[in-house]
Amino acid sequence: MAETFRKSKIEHYLTALALRRLTLKQQLEREEYAGIRDYLRGQLCAIDLIVNELSSEFAVEPPSPASDKGEETKP
């Protein structure tokens, strides 16, 4: 039971990271954030690293690119 709970928490955290990643990507495209683009790119790289490490460590699938856009995946 503890393992299932832990996996569920990791999946929830990965979903939150996917939302942060999407927000950073949107900010990267906006002109008012032009002065901090390098910082935003660094944040994106850091989030990608964390997602990859957590996915590997806990054998959890990372959020799909479709969920990155807020869309549902279709079979």
Distance bins in CASP14 RR format, pairs under 12 A and 6 or more apart:
PFRMAT RR
TARGET T0000
AUTHOR 0000-0000-0000
RMODE 2
METHOD distances of the structure
MODEL  1
1 7 0 0 0 0 0 1 0 0 0 0 0
1 8 0 0 0 0 0 1 0 0 0 0 0
2 8 0 0 0 0 0 1 0 0 0 0 0
2 9 0 0 0 0 0 1 0 0 0 0 0
3 9 0 0 0 0 0 1 0 0 0 0 0
3 10 0 0 0 0 0 1 0 0 0 0 0
3 58 0 0 0 0 1 0 0 0 0 0 0
3 59 0 0 0 0 0 1 0 0 0 0 0
3 60 0 0 0 0 0 1 0 0 0 0 0
4 10 0 0 0 0 0 1 0 0 0 0 0
4 11 0 0 0 0 0 1 0 0 0 0 0
4 58 0 0 0 0 0 1 0 0 0 0 0
4 60 0 0 0 0 0 1 0 0 0 0 0
5 11 0 0 0 0 0 1 0 0 0 0 0
5 12 0 0 0 0 0 1 0 0 0 0 0
6 12 0 0 0 0 0 1 0 0 0 0 0
6 13 0 0 0 0 0 1 0 0 0 0 0
6 54 0 0 0 0 0 1 0 0 0 0 0
6 57 0 0 0 0 0 1 0 0 0 0 0
6 58 1 0 0 1 0 0 0 0 0 0 0
6 59 0 0 0 0 0 1 0 0 0 0 0
6 60 0 0 0 0 0 1 0 0 0 0 0
7 13 0 0 0 0 0 1 0 0 0 0 0
7 14 0 0 0 0 0 1 0 0 0 0 0
7 54 0 0 0 0 0 1 0 0 0 0 0
7 55 0 0 0 0 0 1 0 0 0 0 0
7 57 0 0 0 0 0 1 0 0 0 0 0
7 58 1 0 0 1 0 0 0 0 0 0 0
7 59 0 0 0 0 1 0 0 0 0 0 0
7 60 1 0 0 1 0 0 0 0 0 0 0
7 61 0 0 0 0 0 1 0 0 0 0 0
8 14 0 0 0 0 0 1 0 0 0 0 0
8 15 0 0 0 0 0 1 0 0 0 0 0
8 58 0 0 0 0 0 1 0 0 0 0 0
8 60 0 0 0 0 1 0 0 0 0 0 0
9 15 0 0 0 0 0 1 0 0 0 0 0
9 16 0 0 0 0 0 1 0 0 0 0 0
9 54 0 0 0 0 0 1 0 0 0 0 0
9 58 0 0 0 0 1 0 0 0 0 0 0
9 60 0 0 0 0 0 1 0 0 0 0 0
10 16 0 0 0 0 0 1 0 0 0 0 0
10 17 0 0 0 0 0 1 0 0 0 0 0
10 50 0 0 0 0 0 1 0 0 0 0 0
10 51 0 0 0 0 0 1 0 0 0 0 0
10 53 0 0 0 0 0 1 0 0 0 0 0
10 54 1 0 1 0 0 0 0 0 0 0 0
10 55 0 0 0 0 1 0 0 0 0 0 0
10 56 0 0 0 0 0 1 0 0 0 0 0
10 57 0 0 0 0 1 0 0 0 0 0 0
10 58 1 0 1 0 0 0 0 0 0 0 0
10 59 0 0 0 0 1 0 0 0 0 0 0
10 60 1 0 1 0 0 0 0 0 0 0 0
10 61 0 0 0 0 0 1 0 0 0 0 0
10 62 0 0 0 0 0 1 0 0 0 0 0
10 63 0 0 0 0 0 1 0 0 0 0 0
11 17 0 0 0 0 0 1 0 0 0 0 0
11 18 0 0 0 0 0 1 0 0 0 0 0
11 51 0 0 0 0 0 1 0 0 0 0 0
11 54 0 0 0 0 1 0 0 0 0 0 0
11 55 0 0 0 0 1 0 0 0 0 0 0
11 58 0 0 0 0 1 0 0 0 0 0 0
11 59 0 0 0 0 0 1 0 0 0 0 0
11 60 1 0 1 0 0 0 0 0 0 0 0
11 61 0 0 0 0 1 0 0 0 0 0 0
11 62 0 0 0 0 1 0 0 0 0 0 0
11 63 0 0 0 0 1 0 0 0 0 0 0
11 67 0 0 0 0 0 1 0 0 0 0 0
12 18 0 0 0 0 0 1 0 0 0 0 0
12 19 0 0 0 0 0 1 0 0 0 0 0
12 54 0 0 0 0 0 1 0 0 0 0 0
12 58 0 0 0 0 0 1 0 0 0 0 0
12 60 0 0 0 0 0 1 0 0 0 0 0
12 63 0 0 0 0 0 1 0 0 0 0 0
13 19 0 0 0 0 0 1 0 0 0 0 0
13 20 0 0 0 0 0 1 0 0 0 0 0
13 47 0 0 0 0 0 1 0 0 0 0 0
13 50 0 0 0 0 1 0 0 0 0 0 0
13 51 0 0 0 0 1 0 0 0 0 0 0
13 53 0 0 0 0 0 1 0 0 0 0 0
13 54 1 0 0 1 0 0 0 0 0 0 0
13 55 0 0 0 0 0 1 0 0 0 0 0
13 57 0 0 0 0 0 1 0 0 0 0 0
13 58 0 0 0 0 1 0 0 0 0 0 0
13 60 0 0 0 0 1 0 0 0 0 0 0
13 62 0 0 0 0 0 1 0 0 0 0 0
13 63 0 0 0 0 0 1 0 0 0 0 0
14 20 0 0 0 0 0 1 0 0 0 0 0
14 21 0 0 0 0 0 1 0 0 0 0 0
14 47 0 0 0 0 0 1 0 0 0 0 0
14 48 0 0 0 0 0 1 0 0 0 0 0
14 50 0 0 0 0 1 0 0 0 0 0 0
14 51 1 0 0 1 0 0 0 0 0 0 0
14 52 0 0 0 0 0 1 0 0 0 0 0
14 53 0 0 0 0 0 1 0 0 0 0 0
14 54 1 0 0 1 0 0 0 0 0 0 0
14 55 1 0 0 1 0 0 0 0 0 0 0
14 56 0 0 0 0 0 1 0 0 0 0 0
14 57 0 0 0 0 0 1 0 0 0 0 0
14 58 0 0 0 0 1 0 0 0 0 0 0
14 60 1 0 0 1 0 0 0 0 0 0 0
14 61 0 0 0 0 1 0 0 0 0 0 0
14 62 1 0 0 1 0 0 0 0 0 0 0
14 63 1 0 1 0 0 0 0 0 0 0 0
14 64 0 0 0 0 0 1 0 0 0 0 0
14 67 0 0 0 0 1 0 0 0 0 0 0
14 68 0 0 0 0 0 1 0 0 0 0 0
15 21 0 0 0 0 0 1 0 0 0 0 0
15 22 0 0 0 0 0 1 0 0 0 0 0
15 51 0 0 0 0 0 1 0 0 0 0 0
15 54 0 0 0 0 0 1 0 0 0 0 0
15 60 0 0 0 0 0 1 0 0 0 0 0
15 61 0 0 0 0 0 1 0 0 0 0 0
15 62 0 0 0 0 0 1 0 0 0 0 0
15 63 1 0 0 1 0 0 0 0 0 0 0
15 64 0 0 0 0 0 1 0 0 0 0 0
15 67 1 0 0 1 0 0 0 0 0 0 0
15 68 0 0 0 0 0 1 0 0 0 0 0
15 70 0 0 0 0 0 1 0 0 0 0 0
16 22 0 0 0 0 0 1 0 0 0 0 0
16 23 0 0 0 0 0 1 0 0 0 0 0
16 47 0 0 0 0 0 1 0 0 0 0 0
16 50 0 0 0 0 0 1 0 0 0 0 0
16 51 0 0 0 0 0 1 0 0 0 0 0
16 54 0 0 0 0 0 1 0 0 0 0 0
16 63 0 0 0 0 1 0 0 0 0 0 0
16 67 0 0 0 0 0 1 0 0 0 0 0
17 23 0 0 0 0 0 1 0 0 0 0 0
17 24 0 0 0 0 0 1 0 0 0 0 0
17 43 0 0 0 0 0 1 0 0 0 0 0
17 44 0 0 0 0 0 1 0 0 0 0 0
17 46 0 0 0 0 1 0 0 0 0 0 0
17 47 1 0 1 0 0 0 0 0 0 0 0
17 48 0 0 0 0 1 0 0 0 0 0 0
17 49 0 0 0 0 0 1 0 0 0 0 0
17 50 1 0 0 1 0 0 0 0 0 0 0
17 51 1 0 1 0 0 0 0 0 0 0 0
17 52 0 0 0 0 0 1 0 0 0 0 0
17 53 0 0 0 0 0 1 0 0 0 0 0
17 54 0 0 0 0 1 0 0 0 0 0 0
17 55 0 0 0 0 0 1 0 0 0 0 0
17 60 0 0 0 0 0 1 0 0 0 0 0
17 62 0 0 0 0 1 0 0 0 0 0 0
17 63 1 0 0 1 0 0 0 0 0 0 0
17 67 0 0 0 0 0 1 0 0 0 0 0
17 68 0 0 0 0 0 1 0 0 0 0 0
18 24 0 0 0 0 0 1 0 0 0 0 0
18 25 0 0 0 0 0 1 0 0 0 0 0
18 44 0 0 0 0 0 1 0 0 0 0 0
18 47 0 0 0 0 1 0 0 0 0 0 0
18 48 0 0 0 0 0 1 0 0 0 0 0
18 50 0 0 0 0 0 1 0 0 0 0 0
18 51 1 0 0 1 0 0 0 0 0 0 0
18 54 0 0 0 0 0 1 0 0 0 0 0
18 55 0 0 0 0 0 1 0 0 0 0 0
18 61 0 0 0 0 0 1 0 0 0 0 0
18 62 0 0 0 0 1 0 0 0 0 0 0
18 63 1 1 0 0 0 0 0 0 0 0 0
18 64 0 0 0 0 1 0 0 0 0 0 0
18 65 0 0 0 0 1 0 0 0 0 0 0
18 66 0 0 0 0 0 1 0 0 0 0 0
18 67 1 0 1 0 0 0 0 0 0 0 0
18 68 1 0 1 0 0 0 0 0 0 0 0
18 69 0 0 0 0 1 0 0 0 0 0 0
18 70 0 0 0 0 1 0 0 0 0 0 0
18 71 0 0 0 0 0 1 0 0 0 0 0
19 25 0 0 0 0 0 1 0 0 0 0 0
19 26 0 0 0 0 0 1 0 0 0 0 0
19 47 0 0 0 0 0 1 0 0 0 0 0
19 51 0 0 0 0 0 1 0 0 0 0 0
19 63 0 0 0 0 1 0 0 0 0 0 0
19 67 0 0 0 0 1 0 0 0 0 0 0
19 68 0 0 0 0 1 0 0 0 0 0 0
19 69 0 0 0 0 0 1 0 0 0 0 0
19 70 0 0 0 0 1 0 0 0 0 0 0
20 26 0 0 0 0 0 1 0 0 0 0 0
20 27 0 0 0 0 0 1 0 0 0 0 0
20 40 0 0 0 0 0 1 0 0 0 0 0
20 43 0 0 0 0 1 0 0 0 0 0 0
20 44 0 0 0 0 1 0 0 0 0 0 0
20 46 0 0 0 0 0 1 0 0 0 0 0
20 47 1 0 0 1 0 0 0 0 0 0 0
20 48 0 0 0 0 0 1 0 0 0 0 0
20 50 0 0 0 0 1 0 0 0 0 0 0
20 51 0 0 0 0 0 1 0 0 0 0 0
20 63 0 0 0 0 0 1 0 0 0 0 0
20 68 0 0 0 0 0 1 0 0 0 0 0
21 27 0 0 0 0 0 1 0 0 0 0 0
21 28 0 0 0 0 0 1 0 0 0 0 0
21 40 0 0 0 0 0 1 0 0 0 0 0
21 41 0 0 0 0 0 1 0 0 0 0 0
21 42 0 0 0 0 0 1 0 0 0 0 0
21 43 0 0 0 0 1 0 0 0 0 0 0
21 44 1 0 0 1 0 0 0 0 0 0 0
21 45 0 0 0 0 0 1 0 0 0 0 0
21 46 0 0 0 0 1 0 0 0 0 0 0
21 47 1 0 1 0 0 0 0 0 0 0 0
21 48 1 0 0 1 0 0 0 0 0 0 0
21 49 0 0 0 0 0 1 0 0 0 0 0
21 50 0 0 0 0 1 0 0 0 0 0 0
21 51 1 0 0 1 0 0 0 0 0 0 0
21 62 0 0 0 0 0 1 0 0 0 0 0
21 63 0 0 0 0 1 0 0 0 0 0 0
21 65 0 0 0 0 0 1 0 0 0 0 0
21 67 0 0 0 0 0 1 0 0 0 0 0
21 68 1 0 0 1 0 0 0 0 0 0 0
21 69 0 0 0 0 0 1 0 0 0 0 0
21 70 0 0 0 0 0 1 0 0 0 0 0
22 28 0 0 0 0 0 1 0 0 0 0 0
22 29 0 0 0 0 0 1 0 0 0 0 0
22 44 0 0 0 0 0 1 0 0 0 0 0
22 47 0 0 0 0 0 1 0 0 0 0 0
22 63 0 0 0 0 1 0 0 0 0 0 0
22 65 0 0 0 0 0 1 0 0 0 0 0
22 66 0 0 0 0 0 1 0 0 0 0 0
22 67 0 0 0 0 1 0 0 0 0 0 0
22 68 1 0 1 0 0 0 0 0 0 0 0
22 69 1 0 0 1 0 0 0 0 0 0 0
22 70 1 0 0 1 0 0 0 0 0 0 0
22 71 0 0 0 0 0 1 0 0 0 0 0
23 29 0 0 0 0 0 1 0 0 0 0 0
23 30 0 0 0 0 0 1 0 0 0 0 0
23 33 0 0 0 0 0 1 0 0 0 0 0
23 40 0 0 0 0 1 0 0 0 0 0 0
23 43 0 0 0 0 1 0 0 0 0 0 0
23 44 0 0 0 0 0 1 0 0 0 0 0
23 47 0 0 0 0 0 1 0 0 0 0 0
23 68 0 0 0 0 0 1 0 0 0 0 0
23 70 0 0 0 0 0 1 0 0 0 0 0
24 30 0 0 0 0 0 1 0 0 0 0 0
24 33 0 0 0 0 1 0 0 0 0 0 0
24 36 0 0 0 0 0 1 0 0 0 0 0
24 37 0 0 0 0 0 1 0 0 0 0 0
24 39 0 0 0 0 1 0 0 0 0 0 0
24 40 1 0 1 0 0 0 0 0 0 0 0
24 41 0 0 0 0 1 0 0 0 0 0 0
24 42 0 0 0 0 1 0 0 0 0 0 0
24 43 1 0 1 0 0 0 0 0 0 0 0
24 44 1 0 1 0 0 0 0 0 0 0 0
24 45 0 0 0 0 0 1 0 0 0 0 0
24 46 0 0 0 0 1 0 0 0 0 0 0
24 47 1 0 0 1 0 0 0 0 0 0 0
24 48 0 0 0 0 0 1 0 0 0 0 0
24 68 0 0 0 0 0 1 0 0 0 0 0
25 33 0 0 0 0 0 1 0 0 0 0 0
25 37 0 0 0 0 0 1 0 0 0 0 0
25 40 0 0 0 0 1 0 0 0 0 0 0
25 41 0 0 0 0 0 1 0 0 0 0 0
25 43 0 0 0 0 0 1 0 0 0 0 0
25 44 1 0 0 1 0 0 0 0 0 0 0
25 47 0 0 0 0 0 1 0 0 0 0 0
25 48 0 0 0 0 0 1 0 0 0 0 0
25 65 0 0 0 0 0 1 0 0 0 0 0
25 68 1 0 0 1 0 0 0 0 0 0 0
25 69 0 0 0 0 1 0 0 0 0 0 0
25 70 0 0 0 0 0 1 0 0 0 0 0
26 32 0 0 0 0 0 1 0 0 0 0 0
26 33 0 0 0 0 1 0 0 0 0 0 0
26 40 0 0 0 0 1 0 0 0 0 0 0
26 44 0 0 0 0 0 1 0 0 0 0 0
26 68 0 0 0 0 0 1 0 0 0 0 0
26 69 0 0 0 0 0 1 0 0 0 0 0
26 70 0 0 0 0 0 1 0 0 0 0 0
27 33 1 0 1 0 0 0 0 0 0 0 0
27 34 0 0 0 0 0 1 0 0 0 0 0
27 35 0 0 0 0 0 1 0 0 0 0 0
27 36 0 0 0 0 1 0 0 0 0 0 0
27 37 0 0 0 0 1 0 0 0 0 0 0
27 39 0 0 0 0 1 0 0 0 0 0 0
27 40 1 0 1 0 0 0 0 0 0 0 0
27 41 0 0 0 0 0 1 0 0 0 0 0
27 43 0 0 0 0 1 0 0 0 0 0 0
27 44 0 0 0 0 1 0 0 0 0 0 0
28 34 0 0 0 0 1 0 0 0 0 0 0
28 35 0 0 0 0 0 1 0 0 0 0 0
28 36 0 0 0 0 1 0 0 0 0 0 0
28 37 1 0 0 1 0 0 0 0 0 0 0
28 38 0 0 0 0 0 1 0 0 0 0 0
28 39 0 0 0 0 1 0 0 0 0 0 0
28 40 1 0 1 0 0 0 0 0 0 0 0
28 41 1 0 0 1 0 0 0 0 0 0 0
28 42 0 0 0 0 0 1 0 0 0 0 0
28 43 0 0 0 0 1 0 0 0 0 0 0
28 44 1 0 0 1 0 0 0 0 0 0 0
28 45 0 0 0 0 0 1 0 0 0 0 0
29 37 0 0 0 0 1 0 0 0 0 0 0
29 40 0 0 0 0 1 0 0 0 0 0 0
29 44 0 0 0 0 0 1 0 0 0 0 0
30 36 0 0 0 0 0 1 0 0 0 0 0
30 37 0 0 0 0 1 0 0 0 0 0 0
30 40 0 0 0 0 1 0 0 0 0 0 0
31 37 0 0 0 0 0 1 0 0 0 0 0
32 40 0 0 0 0 0 1 0 0 0 0 0
33 39 0 0 0 0 1 0 0 0 0 0 0
33 40 1 0 0 1 0 0 0 0 0 0 0
33 41 0 0 0 0 0 1 0 0 0 0 0
33 43 0 0 0 0 0 1 0 0 0 0 0
34 40 0 0 0 0 1 0 0 0 0 0 0
35 41 0 0 0 0 0 1 0 0 0 0 0
36 42 0 0 0 0 0 1 0 0 0 0 0
36 43 0 0 0 0 1 0 0 0 0 0 0
37 43 0 0 0 0 0 1 0 0 0 0 0
37 44 0 0 0 0 0 1 0 0 0 0 0
38 44 0 0 0 0 0 1 0 0 0 0 0
38 45 0 0 0 0 0 1 0 0 0 0 0
39 45 0 0 0 0 0 1 0 0 0 0 0
39 46 0 0 0 0 0 1 0 0 0 0 0
40 46 0 0 0 0 0 1 0 0 0 0 0
40 47 0 0 0 0 0 1 0 0 0 0 0
41 47 0 0 0 0 0 1 0 0 0 0 0
41 48 0 0 0 0 0 1 0 0 0 0 0
42 48 0 0 0 0 1 0 0 0 0 0 0
42 49 0 0 0 0 1 0 0 0 0 0 0
43 49 0 0 0 0 0 1 0 0 0 0 0
43 50 0 0 0 0 0 1 0 0 0 0 0
44 50 0 0 0 0 0 1 0 0 0 0 0
44 51 0 0 0 0 0 1 0 0 0 0 0
44 68 0 0 0 0 0 1 0 0 0 0 0
45 51 0 0 0 0 0 1 0 0 0 0 0
45 52 0 0 0 0 0 1 0 0 0 0 0
46 52 0 0 0 0 0 1 0 0 0 0 0
46 53 0 0 0 0 0 1 0 0 0 0 0
47 53 0 0 0 0 0 1 0 0 0 0 0
47 54 0 0 0 0 0 1 0 0 0 0 0
47 62 0 0 0 0 0 1 0 0 0 0 0
47 63 0 0 0 0 0 1 0 0 0 0 0
47 68 0 0 0 0 0 1 0 0 0 0 0
48 54 0 0 0 0 0 1 0 0 0 0 0
48 55 0 0 0 0 0 1 0 0 0 0 0
48 62 0 0 0 0 1 0 0 0 0 0 0
48 63 0 0 0 0 0 1 0 0 0 0 0
48 68 0 0 0 0 0 1 0 0 0 0 0
49 55 0 0 0 0 0 1 0 0 0 0 0
49 56 0 0 0 0 0 1 0 0 0 0 0
49 62 0 0 0 0 0 1 0 0 0 0 0
50 56 0 0 0 0 0 1 0 0 0 0 0
50 57 0 0 0 0 0 1 0 0 0 0 0
50 62 0 0 0 0 0 1 0 0 0 0 0
51 57 0 0 0 0 0 1 0 0 0 0 0
51 58 0 0 0 0 0 1 0 0 0 0 0
51 60 0 0 0 0 1 0 0 0 0 0 0
51 61 0 0 0 0 0 1 0 0 0 0 0
51 62 1 0 1 0 0 0 0 0 0 0 0
51 63 1 0 0 1 0 0 0 0 0 0 0
51 64 0 0 0 0 0 1 0 0 0 0 0
51 65 0 0 0 0 0 1 0 0 0 0 0
51 67 0 0 0 0 0 1 0 0 0 0 0
51 68 0 0 0 0 0 1 0 0 0 0 0
52 58 0 0 0 0 0 1 0 0 0 0 0
52 60 0 0 0 0 0 1 0 0 0 0 0
52 61 0 0 0 0 0 1 0 0 0 0 0
52 62 1 0 0 1 0 0 0 0 0 0 0
52 63 0 0 0 0 0 1 0 0 0 0 0
53 60 0 0 0 0 0 1 0 0 0 0 0
53 62 0 0 0 0 0 1 0 0 0 0 0
54 60 1 0 0 1 0 0 0 0 0 0 0
54 61 0 0 0 0 0 1 0 0 0 0 0
54 62 0 0 0 0 1 0 0 0 0 0 0
54 63 0 0 0 0 0 1 0 0 0 0 0
55 61 1 0 0 1 0 0 0 0 0 0 0
55 62 1 0 1 0 0 0 0 0 0 0 0
55 63 0 0 0 0 1 0 0 0 0 0 0
55 64 0 0 0 0 0 1 0 0 0 0 0
56 62 0 0 0 0 1 0 0 0 0 0 0
61 67 0 0 0 0 0 1 0 0 0 0 0
61 73 0 0 0 0 0 1 0 0 0 0 0
62 68 0 0 0 0 1 0 0 0 0 0 0
63 69 0 0 0 0 0 1 0 0 0 0 0
63 70 0 0 0 0 1 0 0 0 0 0 0
63 71 0 0 0 0 0 1 0 0 0 0 0
63 72 0 0 0 0 0 1 0 0 0 0 0
63 73 0 0 0 0 0 1 0 0 0 0 0
64 70 0 0 0 0 0 1 0 0 0 0 0
64 71 0 0 0 0 1 0 0 0 0 0 0
64 72 0 0 0 0 1 0 0 0 0 0 0
64 73 1 0 1 0 0 0 0 0 0 0 0
64 74 0 0 0 0 0 1 0 0 0 0 0
65 71 0 0 0 0 1 0 0 0 0 0 0
65 73 0 0 0 0 1 0 0 0 0 0 0
66 72 1 0 0 1 0 0 0 0 0 0 0
66 73 1 0 1 0 0 0 0 0 0 0 0
66 74 0 0 0 0 1 0 0 0 0 0 0
66 75 0 0 0 0 0 1 0 0 0 0 0
67 73 1 0 0 1 0 0 0 0 0 0 0
END
